[in-house]
Amino acid sequence: MSRKNKILVPEARAGLDQLKSDIANTSNPEEAKYEIAKEKGIPMQKGYNGQMSTRDAGKVGGSLGGQMVKELVRRAEQQLQQTDGK
């Protein structure tokens, strides 16, 4: 069963999708999870992946989400430094 997290600011969807693409070095955010799975050596196919263990699924989703959070924090820190410098 797929779980979608609700974005608190729906207008942010495009920006988050772009960030996901940037993190995974893909042009399409839908391809990001497949790229991360490939990098980690986890077999993942388009469509149903019911045979995938929860551990492997967590490695893909957790890695991608963690990298996105890390980048968002980096950008916020950079923005704060620029604001403090003015």
N, C-alpha and C positions, 0 to 999 in steps of 0.2 A: 504494500500500500504506500502510495506516495504522499508525503506530507509537505505542504507548502507553508512556509512562514509568511505571516501577514506583515507587509511593510507598513510601518506607521505613517509614512509620507508616500502615498502612491506615486507622486510625481518623481520620486527618487528612483523608480524602477529602471529607467533608461541609464542613469548614471551607475547604478549597481551592476547592471548587465555589462556596461562598458568596462568597469573595473574587473569583473570576473573574466572577461575576454583578455584584458591586459595581463592579468596574473597568469593565465594559462597560455598566453601567447597564441591566441586564436582570434579569428575574425568574427566568430559567431559564439555568443555566450552559451548556447545549447551544446556546443562541442567541448566546452571547458572541462566538464567532468570526465569525458573520454580521454582527453589529453592528459589530465592528471593521473588517471588510472593507468594509462600507457607508461607514463614516466615512472610510476611506482611498481610496474610489472604486474598489475592486477588485471586479469581478463574481464573485460566489460564490453558488452555489445549493445547496440541500439535496440530499444524495446525492452522486453522482459529480462530481468536479471535475478530471478528468484533463487537461483543456485548460488548466488554470491553470499558469502558469510557476512554477518553484521560487522565483524572486525574489518573485513576488506572494504565494505561500504563506508564505514567510519573513517578509514584511512583516506578515502577519496574525498568525501564531503567535509570531513574535519580539516584536512589539509587545505582545501580550497577556501573554506570559510575562515580558517585561521590566518591564511595569507591575506585575505581581504581585510580582516580586522587590523592586522599589523600595518597594512598600507594606509588604511583610514586614519589610524593613530599617528603614523608618520606625517601624513598630510596635515592633520590638525595641529601637531606640534610645530610644523614648519609655518603654518598660518599664524599661530600664536607668536612665534619668534618675530615674524615680519610685523605684526601688530605692535609688539612691545618695542621694536626698534624705531618706530615712528614717533 
